[in-house]
Structures are given as C-alpha cells and as structure tokens.
Amino acid sequence: MVLFKKSGYDYKAYKSSSSTIDVGFGKYMESMRKIYEDKNENPLVIITDYISGMTDSFAFACMENVSLPSPIKFRI
C-alpha cells in the first residue's frame, strides 16, 4: 500500500525504481491502466489483484526481498 500511495498511477516512478518488485508492480499497473483508472479502483483491490496473480515462488521471493534483512558482510 505504501508503494501505491507514493507513486499512484505514475508509471515512470515505478520504472525508475531500483527494486525489481516496484518495477514489476508498475508494469502490472500499466497493463491494467484502462480498467483501474476508468473505474477509479480502490488501491486495496489493485494490490489484492496483483498478489492473487502471483505464483507461489514469486510471492515468496518478493516476501524475502521485502522482509528479510541483507546479510552482514565481514571483512577478514
């Protein structure tokens, strides 16, 4: 929801992100532009539609990317 609140229907903002998750969501949003913008759809519906279309492995990869911290790298 934070991502949508930040970028909304600004597809260029999604494309310029360094996060592959953001870029992917932006591509989805752009492909569904006509449906969502014409209906002025609730952002929760848009996000739910996107998540429901994910494969299990892609959903897990996104979850790991978002919620797991980066490993600490030590120099010896």
C-alpha positions in Angstrom: 0.0 0.0 0.0 2.9 2.3 0.8 4.3 1.9 -2.8 0.9 2.8 -4.3 0.4 5.8 -2.0 3.9 7.0 -3.0 3.6 6.5 -6.8 -0.1 6.0 -7.6 -0.6 6.0 -11.4 2.9 7.5 -12.1 4.3 4.6 -14.2 7.6 6.4 -14.7 8.2 6.4 -11.0 7.8 2.6 -10.9 10.2 2.1 -13.9 12.9 4.3 -12.3 12.9 2.3 -9.1 15.9 0.2 -8.2 13.6 -2.5 -6.8 12.5 -5.2 -9.2 9.3 -5.6 -7.2 8.4 -2.0 -7.7 9.2 -2.2 -11.5 7.1 -5.4 -11.8 4.2 -3.8 -10.0 4.4 -0.8 -12.2 4.3 -3.0 -15.3 1.2 -4.7 -14.0 -0.4 -1.4 -13.2 0.3 0.0 -16.7 -1.0 -3.2 -18.3 -4.3 -2.8 -16.3 -4.4 1.0 -16.7 -7.7 1.2 -18.6 -9.5 -1.0 -16.1 -8.2 0.6 -12.9 -8.1 4.2 -13.9 -11.5 4.2 -15.6 -13.2 2.7 -12.6 -11.1 4.8 -10.1 -10.5 1.5 -8.4 -9.7 1.2 -4.7 -5.9 0.7 -4.2 -6.6 -2.3 -2.0 -8.4 -4.0 -4.9 -5.5 -3.3 -7.2 -2.9 -4.7 -4.8 -5.0 -7.7 -4.0 -5.4 -8.5 -7.7 -1.7 -8.2 -8.2 -0.8 -10.5 -5.3 -3.5 -13.0 -6.2 -2.0 -13.4 -9.7 1.5 -14.2 -8.3 2.9 -17.7 -8.4 3.8 -19.1 -5.0 7.5 -19.0 -5.8 7.3 -15.4 -7.0 5.3 -14.4 -3.9 7.9 -16.0 -1.6 10.8 -14.3 -3.5 9.0 -10.9 -3.1 8.4 -11.6 0.6 12.0 -12.4 1.2 13.2 -9.4 -0.7 10.9 -7.1 1.4 11.1 -8.6 4.8 14.5 -10.3 5.3 17.4 -8.1 6.1 20.5 -8.1 3.9 23.3 -10.4 5.3 26.1 -8.7 7.2 29.3 -9.0 5.3 32.5 -9.2 7.4 36.0 -8.5 6.0 38.7 -10.7 7.4 
